[in-house]
Amino acid sequence: MTNRSHFKELVDKALDRLSELDTLVKINSDKVVILGDLHGDLDSLEKVINDYPPGDWFYIGLGDYVDRGEYQVETLEGVLKLFLQGSMIPLRGNHESYVMNEVYGFMDEALPLLGQGLLNTIMHELFPALPYAALLNDKILLLHGGLAKGLETINDILKLSKHDDEPSNPMAFQILWNDPSDEVKGFVDSPRGIGAYLFGPDVTRDFIKRNNINLIVRGHSYITEGYWKFHDGKVISLFTSSSGPYSLSKPKVMLLSGNILKVIDVNSKKVTDTITL
């Protein structure tokens, strides 16, 4: 049973720490674990922590810690603990939004455990304060959804507000909601709904060249195999949940060690792909 006062302390401390971070976080580390969507999959999170201890590795989460899965509150608690230990940067996902939480389960699970006041603080203060993106070693851009219309440089992300709880800013919304597609050119309307877009290989190619980076890593898409390459391997989609409706998936994480990026199966620990940066 989650201790409400303990959770409130975690949230308050996390808010203080998040106030010190920009909407774009620049990270330099040669031992990094990248986590895709967790969606309440506490089991996968605990396996990753056990296999790749936070004392040895730094974590970056791509968002969607809550909604849909069985242990949303506990998964968020684990993420906040890692963040407060200085071992993780949790990015914002499209499910770190009260609009989604009202529909996809987090509100229903959290309300009896945490109470309305603390739940409101989480949805309207904590989630909007999470960074939208991270730049790893000046070469890898990490975000939840994808590239957005009008996003010319990585530093444009620094102009976004940390207090946009829907979010209502079109660029912020697209960073959380857009998807790569190998079948389109430029930006086309997304089947996800109004305000979201699919972006083509030309968008990725131009952005990578303009910003002198090597790779974009994102979450957002349910992929049964746990990861997928788009745009000639320049965009990698990562999924780290087998919880709730995702029981058939094979969750993956990515490990950066030096200039080698490996895709690892969470359950078997097998390397399924290797990328040299």
PyMOL commands that set and color helices and strands:
alter all, ss='L'
color gray80, all
select helices_A, chain A and resi 4-18+42-51+72-84+98-104+106-114+116-129+154-159+170-177+201-211+231-233+244-246
alter helices_A, ss='H'
color red, helices_A
select strands_A, chain A and resi 24-27+31-35+58-61+88-90+133-136+140-143+179-180+187-189+197-199+215-218+227-230+235-238+252-257+260-265+271-276
alter strands_A, ss='S'
color yellow, strands_A
deselect
rebuild
show_as cartoon
